[in-house]
């Protein structure tokens, strides 16, 4: 519940148009971005000021759901939304997530679109935390236990219209 309302998953919900559906071709990338944010320890989230408050709420939720966690994402100011590793972890380094219309290097998880997709990532973080992720097996969703295939996802992403 990051935007001040509880989630309702009925097709008739007036808010449904603002949420990414599971059938969206970018859904797997969005879920992988959320899993990385929740799983990785030393990350910096670069976002515009307008997203600081809701992102801080997610980080507080992370602390509540993972009380043994010692490090939390750092938030910095930026025009474009990126998530960057501060130290190498799980063979990941540098920028690991980017929301943009321009395709970044192939080592970066790319979510094609506008900054408003950050809301969808935060909602996915909330859902995953509620399910017990990352301290559970299988609760990260389909294919969450497999290595992320960015190249295959790029083929799908290049062929969709942005929102």
HELIX and SHEET records of a PDB file:
HELIX    1   1 UNK A   14  UNK A   18  5                                   5    
HELIX    2   2 UNK A   27  UNK A   39  1                                  13    
HELIX    3   3 UNK A   49  UNK A   51  5                                   3    
HELIX    4   4 UNK A   52  UNK A   65  1                                  14    
HELIX    5   5 UNK A  117  UNK A  131  1                                  15    
HELIX    6   6 UNK A  150  UNK A  158  1                                   9    
SHEET    1   A 5 UNK A  74  UNK A  77  0                                        
SHEET    2   A 5 UNK A  43  UNK A  47  1                                        
SHEET    3   A 5 UNK A  81  UNK A  85 -1                                        
SHEET    4   A 5 UNK A  95  UNK A 100 -1                                        
SHEET    5   A 5 UNK A 109  UNK A 112  1                                        
END                                                                             
